[in-house]
Amino acid sequence: MSFSVPHNAPNFVSDQRANENAYWGSARRTHPNGHANHGIGNSLNGLFENKSLPMYKDKPYSYAASRRQAPWYKRPGVWLAFGVLSLLNFYIFWTFLRPSVRASIEGDHNSSNTWNWLEKPSGTIADWDLRREAVKDAFKLSWDGYATHAWGMDEYHPITKSGKQMTPTGMGWIIVDALDTLMIMNLTSRLSHAREWISTSLDYNQDHEVNTFETTIRMLGGLLSAHYLSTEFPDMAPLSDDDVGKPGEDLYLEKAADLADRLLGAFDTQSGVPLASVNLKTMKGAASHDDGGASSTAEAASLQLEFKYLAMLMGEKLYWQKAEKVIEVFDNNGMQDGLLPIFVHADQGTFQGYNIRLGSRGDSYYEYLIKQYLQTSKEEPVYLELWDEALAGVRKHLITYSKRAHFTVLGERQDGLLNKLTPKMDHLVCFMPGTIALGATEGRTLVDARKSTNWTQKQADEIELAKELTKTCWGMYKAMSTGLAPEITHFEITDPPQMYRHGPLSSLDTDFSDYHGDSTLWKKDYVIKSQDSHNLQRPETVESLFYMWRITGDVMYREWGWEMFKSFVKYSGVEDGGGFTSLSNANKIPPTKKDNMESFWLAETLKYFYLLFSPTEVLPLDTIVINTEAHIFPRFKLQRGLKTGWTRKTRDANGMIQEEGRGRLPTAVSDVLNIEEKSTVRKLRVVEAISHATEDGELGLVNGIEPNGKAKSFAG
């Protein structure tokens, strides 16, 4: 199938572009190896590169607005500055860094000098450029290990130094997912290698089922982000192959359109809700092989940013219509307080079960509500309405506090809103504080947002909630032996729980210092079970640190990020240039290593670290949206005939859908009671009584009546 890509695709010109270009033009740092002249990068490269691997010479580190300028080597003073910096670099490297870096990667955790290279000398100001370059070098170590031992493979196992394909000829799972990170870090030669593989080896015409959601956010999102950055910021890792008029100009967009057309088969259901998988060759969707064939709520409703951006680029309404239909179907279920169960029947478009959480299978549905509103420049207010409703529901039903130190906990309702709160947080939930802050300020700094005429106490409360949740997520790291968070954390809470709606509580100071005379007692609020102590290199906490730093300007979030990064390097490094790996047990020293590098380690975790330590002028938050795999898309105005194609059904003052002249019962209530005849007066009264009695949440038990006439208790 061929694709005619429009050459008149809109150029995303913003007021911020000139400022960003001016910054990078003045902040140019030239070095023969293409990165800032700090010792850490050179030390890692010099010690751990596999000399048998052909290394490519990266282009100069420059994000200037135009390529039409004198070559770097002809600019006045360059060679003098280079000589001075090289001598300084040589001195620092040989005097301080080389022994400690080798020790850190080879696992000599007993050496007192191991972390000299990462520690800030007492009384000095942090050098964030230096720290950013350390992140870049960690990325290069991971990338080069993959390129040496598993190039073109979808999986990389850094300990055994091997790879594996997920499909017959590979999806480019790691390569495509990391494209925009290569661009942002200005790793030109490595990007050239990746682009060549995409051009010559990547073929999605494979007779194999793939996960609809993961393929969309990682592969489609990665290609679209690469297209955006390479066209709008041509001096990020500039390559001549994608210049205007060159044969490869639209490579990323052509691959994205091909993949998207194959993914559309998943949407061919009676309801329009996509199936969990799709065969790339036959373009036919397939139901999940688990969970009774249901799709997950997050997976079905986290495809919208990608398909809507592609629709705008291509002028193809079908992409847009397929994506937004999912949200309409979900909303028409009329779920209580904007909170949705985590499974959905794709054919019927109705939810399965009562489990409500913002961790796995629920998370990015909520994330994409506010981001869809921002993506189309606030021209689709229905998504802001949905976000506000859901966030209010979170505060009402899911926010509680730990027993001792009053950490803010975003829990789960595994048996529906009328049943017991489970004080459990997946690490995945830690996307939420950054997203809350993004929604409160719409990407502006807090200082600017407070000057706005629409700033209210509501937004101020949301910022405070975001700060407290960020602290809880940071505590997950501090509570672990390695300083790396577990996959799942439980919390000790009071019985009955103190809920947010009863009044927010203040927690420890941000330095987690003394608590009632005991500096470690707060850790008892964190319950880390042995089966949950693994660390998969997840990005959600550093993602929120990035948003919180950009929005509040509080350097504390950068410092927390630096501590996290040091722990990753110290405890997940692999010998002999393998890179970094996941951990099977992050709560003991030395940790048990898992022998797997997740693609999001390169696509998300290291990217967010890099941006956290970068100047705020780089990719301003009020000009972009970032998908759930950390791929960068522009904000744009509705155009080319694209518009919101649905409206919400009429609701009463409590948010319930009104049908046939009366308010519709909350679906969660009727599901829990198993009510089959909603016209039965007796059952309606039971539901009404429960709704009123549970306004105060976990303050007691409410007795209901099941259809079989037996009493049933519900913990509020």
DRENPADO-894917 format. One record per residue (C-alpha): y, z, x. Coordinates in Angstrom, 3 decimals. Example, Ala and Ser with C-alpha at 12.3 -4.5 7.8 and 13.67 -1.06 7.14 Angstrom:
     north        up      east
    -4.500     7.800    12.300
    -1.060     7.140    13.670
This chain:
     north        up      east
     0.000     0.000     0.000
     3.370    -0.988     1.423
     6.641     0.785     0.832
    10.108    -0.650     0.723
    12.306     2.033     2.182
    15.980     1.728     1.238
    18.273     1.333     4.212
    21.224     2.480     2.147
    19.844     5.996     1.728
    22.795     8.383     1.448
    24.236     9.883     4.592
    24.526    13.630     4.195
    28.040    14.240     5.470
    29.357    17.779     5.073
    32.420    19.717     6.134
    30.195    21.785     8.403
    28.988    18.768    10.370
    32.156    18.407    12.415
    32.183    22.119    13.255
    28.533    22.068    14.311
    28.965    18.982    16.458
    32.028    20.459    18.073
    30.135    23.610    18.910
    27.180    21.886    20.490
    29.405    19.451    22.322
    31.293    22.298    23.971
    28.206    24.472    24.458
    26.180    21.825    26.308
    23.843    23.187    28.950
    22.381    20.585    31.257
    19.277    21.152    33.315
    16.805    18.757    34.882
    14.019    20.114    32.685
    16.039    19.899    29.526
    16.675    23.568    28.806
    19.288    26.164    29.624
    19.175    27.276    33.215
    17.636    30.711    32.746
    14.746    32.005    34.790
    12.325    32.816    31.995
    11.742    29.235    30.981
    11.167    28.088    34.527
     8.847    30.970    35.288
     6.593    30.288    32.340
     6.511    26.573    33.053
     5.961    26.985    36.738
     3.113    29.454    36.405
     1.147    28.209    33.468
     1.504    24.464    33.097
    -1.738    22.582    33.593
    -0.808    20.214    36.372
    -3.438    17.709    35.270
    -1.553    17.151    32.021
     1.142    14.467    32.317
     4.410    16.322    31.774
     7.344    14.504    30.247
    10.886    14.930    31.437
    12.927    16.307    28.546
    16.347    14.887    27.896
    19.427    17.066    28.483
    20.028    20.018    26.212
    22.829    18.642    24.047
    23.607    18.466    20.349
    26.833    16.505    20.767
    27.979    14.321    17.869
    27.750    11.000    19.622
    25.390     9.326    22.056
    28.144     7.031    23.283
    29.340     9.087    26.224
    28.904     9.164    29.972
    25.429    10.151    31.178
    25.150    13.822    32.051
    24.688    13.112    35.732
    28.037    11.275    35.893
    30.080    14.098    34.380
    32.481    15.964    36.694
    31.156    19.160    38.212
    27.631    18.812    36.914
    25.899    18.680    40.271
    27.956    21.531    41.729
    27.203    23.725    38.736
    23.577    22.685    38.844
    23.259    23.666    42.481
    24.819    27.097    41.945
    22.714    27.807    38.867
    19.544    26.611    40.580
    20.070    29.016    43.461
    20.711    31.844    41.024
    17.665    30.858    38.992
    15.485    30.744    42.110
    16.630    34.219    43.130
    16.013    35.756    39.689
    12.657    34.066    39.300
    11.178    35.104    42.631
    12.753    38.559    42.667
    12.083    39.779    39.139
    10.141    37.507    36.891
     7.094    35.848    38.347
     4.806    38.910    38.774
     5.668    40.339    35.367
     5.194    37.116    33.445
     1.785    36.568    35.031
     0.825    40.137    34.155
     1.959    39.785    30.566
    -0.097    36.692    29.861
    -3.162    37.806    31.812
    -3.259    41.110    29.959
    -2.170    43.630    32.604
    -0.691    46.001    30.067
    -0.897    48.977    32.419
     1.612    47.597    34.870
     4.935    49.410    34.698
     6.696    46.186    35.652
     5.008    43.996    33.053
     7.967    43.828    30.732
    10.901    43.775    33.122
    11.479    40.166    32.183
    11.836    41.030    28.496
    13.754    44.285    28.710
    17.527    44.426    28.450
    18.992    46.563    31.241
    20.516    49.763    29.910
    24.210    49.547    29.149
    24.402    45.761    29.183
    25.085    43.315    26.367
    22.118    41.294    25.134
    22.078    37.707    26.339
    21.002    35.886    23.188
    20.960    32.525    24.951
    18.456    33.950    27.411
    16.356    35.363    24.612
    16.412    32.082    22.736
    15.168    30.320    25.856
    12.326    32.837    26.098
    11.270    31.786    22.596
    11.429    28.143    23.603
     9.197    28.817    26.582
     6.682    30.623    24.386
     6.672    27.546    22.175
     6.148    25.255    25.168
     3.293    27.401    26.418
     1.586    27.149    22.995
     2.313    23.448    22.561
     1.180    22.495    26.053
    -2.039    24.465    25.663
    -2.723    22.579    22.445
    -1.761    19.246    23.999
    -4.082    19.866    26.925
    -7.143    21.111    25.084
    -6.973    19.866    21.476
    -4.456    17.056    21.182
    -4.559    15.387    17.766
    -6.817    18.069    16.316
    -5.900    19.996    13.173
    -7.063    23.339    14.524
    -6.556    24.877    17.943
    -8.580    27.739    19.404
    -6.663    28.892    22.477
    -9.281    31.278    23.914
   -12.156    28.785    23.955
    -9.586    26.011    24.478
   -11.078    23.776    21.835
   -10.023    22.021    18.643
   -11.396    20.857    15.326
   -10.496    18.321    12.663
   -10.053    19.244     9.002
   -10.595    15.655     7.840
   -12.544    12.730     9.358
    -9.694    11.486    11.559
    -7.284    14.393    11.320
    -4.166    15.214     9.341
    -1.792    15.872    12.187
    -1.784    19.451    10.910
    -0.255    20.982    14.024
     1.707    17.978    15.263
     3.501    17.123    12.022
     4.110    20.771    11.159
     5.910    21.312    14.475
     8.023    18.139    14.551
    11.282    19.701    13.453
    10.795    22.684    15.768
    10.541    20.228    18.660
    13.800    18.666    17.513
    15.661    21.935    17.033
    14.542    23.127    20.479
    15.493    19.758    21.960
    12.063    19.154    23.497
    12.508    15.428    23.743
     9.511    14.442    25.839
     7.084    16.460    23.740
     8.617    14.993    20.597
     8.125    11.501    22.013
     4.451    12.263    22.592
     4.091    13.565    19.026
     5.921    10.614    17.520
     3.702     8.175    19.399
     0.601     9.880    17.966
     2.028     9.721    14.432
     2.855     6.047    14.858
    -0.505     5.005    16.278
    -3.078     7.531    15.019
    -1.958     9.186    11.793
    -3.601     7.586     8.762
    -3.812     9.426     5.434
    -6.232     6.917     3.899
    -9.202     9.269     4.276
   -12.003     9.960     1.807
   -11.557    13.698     1.856
   -10.209    16.451    -0.389
    -7.219    18.397     0.883
    -5.294    21.309    -0.535
    -2.401    19.948    -2.595
     0.003    22.771    -1.799
    -0.674    23.200     1.914
    -0.548    19.452     2.502
     2.754    19.214     0.645
     4.597    22.057     2.333
     3.274    21.384     5.844
     2.736    17.627     6.110
     5.113    16.171     3.513
     7.661    18.851     4.291
     7.312    18.325     8.030
     7.803    14.566     7.782
    10.812    14.897     5.482
    12.428    17.494     7.709
    11.872    15.291    10.752
    13.492    12.408     8.884
    16.497    14.531     7.934
    17.109    15.992    11.378
    16.539    12.728    13.245
    18.984    10.834    11.030
    21.645    13.457    10.376
    21.537    15.108    13.812
    20.575    12.240    16.134
    21.329    14.262    19.257
    18.658    16.816    18.508
    15.975    15.603    20.931
    17.292    12.028    20.744
    14.815     9.159    20.837
    15.746     5.494    20.790
    12.680     4.656    18.674
    14.328     5.999    15.513
    17.756     4.457    16.080
    19.239     2.387    13.275
    17.740    -1.099    13.291
    14.746    -0.175    15.445
    11.236    -0.874    14.077
    10.480     2.845    13.964
    13.669     3.828    12.204
    11.908     4.918     8.998
     8.597     6.070    10.469
     8.777     9.616     9.119
     9.969     8.522     5.683
     7.325     5.813     5.376
     4.573     8.270     6.261
     6.025    10.777     3.792
     6.099     8.256     0.943
     2.528     7.178     1.653
     1.330    10.771     1.621
     3.311    11.665    -1.498
     1.797     8.794    -3.482
    -1.652    10.062    -2.584
    -0.755    13.615    -3.585
     0.519    12.495    -6.993
    -3.083    12.194    -8.174
    -3.263    15.989    -8.314
    -0.645    15.975   -11.099
    -2.784    13.811   -13.400
    -3.720    16.615   -15.792
    -3.133    17.059   -19.495
    -0.411    19.638   -18.871
     1.116    18.134   -15.738
     0.258    21.212   -13.667
    -1.350    19.944   -10.442
    -4.939    20.603    -9.492
    -5.646    22.639    -6.379
    -6.958    19.699    -4.331
    -6.700    15.927    -4.135
    -8.746    13.204    -2.466
    -6.413    11.266    -0.194
    -8.294     7.984    -0.487
    -9.149     7.908    -4.198
    -5.929     9.748    -5.124
    -7.862    11.842    -7.646
    -7.230    15.525    -8.130
    -9.949    18.170    -7.989
   -10.033    21.652    -9.451
   -10.386    24.641    -7.191
   -13.946    25.455    -6.169
   -13.067    29.132    -6.566
   -11.176    31.247    -9.115
   -12.863    29.585   -12.068
   -11.273    26.260   -11.205
    -7.755    27.613   -11.681
    -4.796    26.611    -9.569
    -2.621    29.339    -8.131
     0.851    29.828    -9.549
     2.573    29.690    -6.171
     0.747    26.550    -5.087
     1.503    24.619    -8.273
     5.155    25.662    -8.329
     6.003    25.280    -4.631
     6.004    21.495    -4.389
     9.412    20.951    -5.939
    11.750    20.994    -2.941
     9.652    18.383    -1.176
     9.134    15.963    -4.075
    12.705    16.260    -5.325
    14.155    15.525    -1.883
    11.841    12.537    -1.518
    12.883    11.342    -4.988
    16.504    11.411    -3.924
    15.795     9.541    -0.695
    13.669     6.866    -2.326
    15.424     6.635    -5.679
    12.023     7.231    -7.307
    12.278     9.330   -10.474
     8.527     9.792   -10.790
     8.430    12.239    -7.878
    11.191    14.259    -9.521
     9.639    14.244   -12.981
     6.206    15.305   -11.776
     7.668    18.217    -9.821
     9.985    19.639   -12.464
     7.412    19.307   -15.265
     5.428    22.143   -13.678
     8.314    24.587   -14.040
     8.863    23.571   -17.648
     5.201    24.192   -18.502
     5.254    27.567   -16.786
     8.424    28.626   -18.566
     7.093    27.582   -21.948
     4.369    30.214   -21.584
     7.082    32.780   -22.310
     5.931    35.374   -19.813
     7.581    38.779   -19.947
    10.613    39.439   -17.728
    10.097    36.264   -15.697
     6.963    37.568   -13.963
     3.911    35.287   -13.953
     0.180    35.892   -13.415
    -1.076    34.374   -10.181
    -3.564    31.879   -11.677
    -3.008    28.980   -14.067
    -5.368    26.578   -15.846
    -4.103    23.185   -14.739
    -5.388    21.225   -17.760
    -4.064    23.599   -20.401
    -1.012    24.807   -18.497
    -1.754    28.405   -19.499
    -2.175    31.411   -17.259
    -5.454    33.055   -16.365
    -5.726    36.835   -16.102
    -2.999    39.435   -15.770
    -2.564    39.912   -12.018
     1.133    39.836   -11.125
     2.232    40.006    -7.504
     4.662    38.438    -5.078
     2.078    38.235    -2.317
    -0.594    35.590    -1.990
    -0.816    33.107    -4.877
     2.432    34.290    -6.406
     5.054    34.363    -3.657
     6.705    30.986    -3.270
     7.021    30.315    -7.015
     9.863    32.822    -6.978
    11.211    31.574    -3.657
    11.521    28.020    -4.968
    13.466    29.035    -8.088
    16.619    30.003    -6.211
    16.115    27.303    -3.592
    15.911    24.558    -6.224
    19.239    25.777    -7.570
    20.776    25.582    -4.113
    19.070    22.313    -3.141
    20.929    20.334    -5.806
    24.240    22.009    -4.979
    24.107    24.433    -7.915
    24.058    21.565   -10.430
    20.839    22.783   -12.085
    21.724    26.243   -13.442
    18.384    26.629   -15.211
    16.811    27.593   -11.882
    19.411    30.289   -11.243
    18.690    31.649   -14.710
    14.968    31.746   -13.968
    15.581    33.422   -10.601
    17.867    36.080   -12.066
    15.363    36.819   -14.810
    12.482    37.125   -12.342
    14.434    39.317    -9.919
    15.413    41.624   -12.783
    11.729    41.797   -13.693
    10.816    42.673   -10.111
    13.328    45.515   -10.071
    12.130    46.795   -13.432
     8.364    46.609   -12.949
     7.467    46.265    -9.261
     9.920    48.228    -7.084
     8.937    51.797    -6.245
     9.324    54.167    -3.277
     7.035    55.725    -0.700
     6.207    59.400    -0.966
     7.959    60.900     2.052
    10.497    58.580     3.631
    11.328    56.668     0.422
    10.678    53.232     1.827
    11.257    50.562    -0.819
     7.893    49.122    -1.890
     7.416    45.864    -3.818
     4.084    46.555    -5.468
     1.628    44.724    -7.692
     0.548    44.918   -11.330
    -3.042    43.797   -10.972
    -3.913    44.392   -14.635
    -0.636    43.303   -16.204
     2.789    44.833   -16.666
     1.510    47.564   -18.985
    -0.996    48.886   -16.483
    -0.900    50.811   -13.246
     1.308    49.824   -10.328
    -0.588    49.225    -7.086
     1.538    50.200    -4.036
     0.343    47.311    -1.875
     2.322    44.664     0.001
     0.886    41.575     1.634
     2.849    40.596     4.715
     3.595    37.460     2.702
     5.859    39.567     0.453
     8.270    40.005     3.354
     9.838    36.635     2.549
    11.489    38.366    -0.381
    14.344    40.351     1.234
    15.730    37.266     2.952
    15.416    35.256    -0.249
    17.190    37.962    -2.248
    20.072    37.940     0.235
    20.180    34.129     0.120
    20.398    34.218    -3.667
    23.103    36.889    -3.660
    25.483    34.994    -1.379
    24.171    31.426    -1.895
    23.965    31.115     1.878
    27.488    32.249     2.650
    28.186    35.171     4.922
    28.537    38.494     3.157
    32.177    38.655     4.200
    32.941    35.322     2.553
    30.787    35.972    -0.502
    32.604    39.223    -1.261
    35.878    37.303    -1.415
    34.521    35.081    -4.182
    35.723    35.570    -7.740
    32.129    35.686    -8.994
    31.078    38.552    -6.711
    29.919    41.488    -8.842
    28.059    44.756    -8.511
    24.897    42.815    -9.317
    25.116    40.874    -6.052
    26.071    44.015    -4.128
    22.975    45.792    -5.457
    20.832    42.817    -4.493
    22.083    42.972    -0.909
    21.230    46.670    -0.743
    17.754    45.959    -2.118
    17.312    43.217     0.497
    18.306    45.626     3.277
    15.831    48.270     2.121
    12.955    45.815     1.753
    13.670    44.404     5.210
    13.438    47.923     6.616
    10.067    48.392     4.908
     8.763    45.164     6.434
    10.036    46.127     9.868
     8.246    49.452     9.422
     4.963    47.547     9.059
     5.417    46.475    12.686
     6.518    49.865    13.968
     3.557    51.579    12.308
     1.025    49.509    14.294
    -0.235    50.236    17.805
     0.674    46.757    19.072
     3.960    46.532    17.185
     2.510    43.613    15.189
     2.195    43.956    11.418
    -1.100    43.996     9.522
    -1.957    41.369     6.947
    -1.808    43.942     4.133
    -0.162    47.348     3.897
    -0.699    50.047     1.286
     1.717    52.918     0.718
     1.506    56.519    -0.361
     3.674    57.014    -3.445
     4.284    59.825    -5.910
     2.336    60.208    -9.145
     3.878    59.059   -11.394
     5.792    56.584    -9.245
     9.540    56.797    -8.812
    10.647    53.362    -9.986
    13.791    51.457    -9.048
    14.951    51.547   -12.652
    14.912    55.346   -12.511
    17.483    55.142    -9.743
    17.231    53.708    -6.213
    16.378    56.068    -3.361
    17.669    56.004     0.195
    15.196    55.782     3.055
    15.268    56.699     6.748
    18.000    55.588     9.085
    17.427    52.137    10.479
    16.235    53.530    13.810
    13.346    55.337    12.045
    14.398    58.558    13.734
    13.777    62.178    12.809
    12.309    62.884     9.368
    12.333    66.576     8.452
    11.878    67.544    12.082
     9.009    65.101    12.653
     9.790    61.691    14.149
     6.365    60.280    13.192
     5.809    61.711     9.716
     7.234    58.574     8.103
     4.226    56.614     9.372
     1.998    58.489     6.942
     3.645    56.543     4.131
     2.038    53.407     5.606
    -1.688    53.159     4.864
    -3.321    50.565     7.107
    -6.942    49.890     6.175
    -9.276    48.611     8.858
   -10.075    45.413     6.965
    -6.355    44.637     6.732
    -5.315    45.278    10.340
    -5.478    41.649    11.497
    -2.324    39.757    12.437
    -2.176    36.014    11.784
     1.153    35.288    13.545
     2.880    35.208    10.163
     6.594    34.384     9.917
     7.789    36.172     6.767
     9.441    39.189     8.387
    11.249    37.254    11.112
    12.234    34.780     8.375
    13.967    37.598     6.507
    15.507    38.899     9.730
    16.991    35.440    10.263
    18.516    35.371     6.782
    19.748    38.958     7.016
    21.400    38.322    10.386
    23.071    35.131     9.231
    24.301    36.706     5.981
    25.251    40.269     6.987
    26.141    39.673    10.632
    24.397    42.934    11.564
    23.032    42.540    15.105
    20.365    45.128    14.291
    18.276    42.369    12.723
    18.380    40.369    15.936
    17.319    43.420    17.920
    14.393    44.041    15.578
    13.417    40.400    16.020
    13.514    40.734    19.780
    11.197    43.745    19.639
     8.798    41.748    17.462
     8.874    38.780    19.792
     8.094    40.955    22.801
     5.057    42.364    20.988
     3.785    38.872    20.173
     4.070    37.810    23.798
     2.620    41.024    25.166
    -0.434    41.291    22.949
    -1.297    37.799    21.708
    -0.972    35.825    24.942
    -4.046    33.954    26.182
    -5.089    33.524    29.804
    -5.008    30.271    31.760
    -2.266    28.587    29.776
    -3.998    28.745    26.409
    -0.871    29.877    24.592
    -0.975    32.551    21.892
    -3.568    33.553    19.335
    -4.045    35.513    16.130
    -5.460    39.032    16.330
    -8.511    40.381    14.526
    -7.273    43.927    15.005
    -3.630    44.570    15.848
    -3.897    48.339    15.508
    -5.569    49.092    18.817
    -4.715    48.450    22.462
    -5.880    46.140    23.815
    -6.133    44.291    20.504
    -9.125    42.243    19.410
    -8.192    38.568    19.592
    -9.203    36.052    16.946
    -9.157    32.734    18.856
    -7.020    30.755    16.447
    -3.447    29.549    16.596
    -2.021    28.962    13.131
     0.127    25.862    12.769
     2.878    28.028    11.284
     3.148    29.868    14.608
     4.895    26.720    15.877
     6.366    25.521    12.586
     7.752    28.814    11.306
     7.404    31.956    13.394
     8.790    30.646    16.677
    11.341    28.488    14.864
    12.755    31.502    13.038
    12.850    33.508    16.283
    14.703    30.640    17.933
    17.225    30.324    15.102
    17.645    34.117    14.924
    18.786    34.100    18.548
    20.860    30.898    18.200
    24.562    30.640    17.343
    25.249    30.804    13.610
    26.817    27.335    13.726
    23.363    25.816    14.139
    22.154    24.602    10.731
    24.544    26.669     8.551
    22.749    28.238     5.594
    25.268    26.970     3.054
    24.461    23.336     3.901
    20.650    23.393     3.878
    17.571    24.754     2.140
    14.431    25.714     4.039
    11.053    25.184     2.430
     8.278    27.759     2.459
     6.914    26.289     5.721
    10.359    26.557     7.386
    11.094    22.835     7.132
    14.769    21.946     6.867
    16.171    19.899     3.975
    19.785    19.133     3.078
    21.573    20.214    -0.044
    22.635    17.227    -2.134
    24.386    16.352    -5.372
    22.482    14.979    -8.334
    22.622    11.213    -7.963
    20.673     7.971    -8.346
    19.905     8.815   -11.968
    18.239    12.120   -11.116
    18.921    15.085   -13.371
    17.278    18.121   -14.925
    14.875    16.637   -17.441
    14.094    19.750   -19.471
    15.717    22.702   -21.200
    14.441    26.186   -21.905
    13.262    27.129   -25.360
    15.449    29.474   -27.364
    14.927    33.129   -26.489
    15.961    36.417   -28.073
    17.960    39.181   -26.434
    14.810    40.421   -24.675
    14.036    37.010   -23.217
    11.166    36.273   -25.564
    10.708    32.737   -26.900
    11.653    32.440   -30.573
     9.181    30.466   -32.641
     9.268    29.713   -36.352
    12.141    32.017   -37.066
    10.845    35.123   -35.297
    10.586    36.376   -31.767
     7.405    35.612   -29.937
     5.343    38.503   -28.617
     5.337    39.079   -24.872
     2.296    37.196   -23.642
     1.391    39.982   -21.225
     1.247    42.507   -24.088
    -0.830    40.341   -26.388
    -3.187    39.407   -23.568
    -3.804    43.012   -22.597
    -4.552    43.956   -26.210
    -6.738    40.887   -26.669
    -4.927    40.241   -29.951
    -6.373    37.229   -31.705
    -4.465    37.385   -34.986
    -0.867    38.038   -34.151
     0.082    38.141   -37.845
    -1.847    41.374   -38.359
     0.780    43.967   -39.200
    -1.196    46.844   -37.700
    -1.546    45.092   -34.347
     2.100    44.115   -34.290
     3.059    47.731   -34.724
     0.791    48.732   -31.862
     2.426    46.170   -29.591
     5.881    47.256   -30.691
     5.038    50.897   -30.042
     3.713    50.110   -26.584
     6.779    48.039   -25.728
     9.092    50.904   -26.654
     6.951    53.653   -25.127
     6.681    51.948   -21.757
    10.407    51.492   -21.188
    10.229    54.372   -18.708
     7.194    53.008   -16.907
     4.700    55.339   -15.267
     5.766    58.512   -17.092
     2.610    58.838   -19.111
    -0.223    57.129   -20.980
     0.171    55.127   -24.135
    -2.754    54.726   -26.476
    -3.384    51.319   -27.951
    -6.092    49.930   -30.171
    -8.394    47.140   -29.142
    -9.658    44.606   -31.718
   -12.944    46.518   -31.821
   -11.086    49.587   -33.090
   -11.649    51.675   -29.951
    -8.787    53.486   -28.308
    -7.507    52.028   -25.079
    -5.151    53.703   -22.622
    -2.435    51.966   -20.681
    -0.688    53.479   -17.705
     2.918    52.341   -18.088
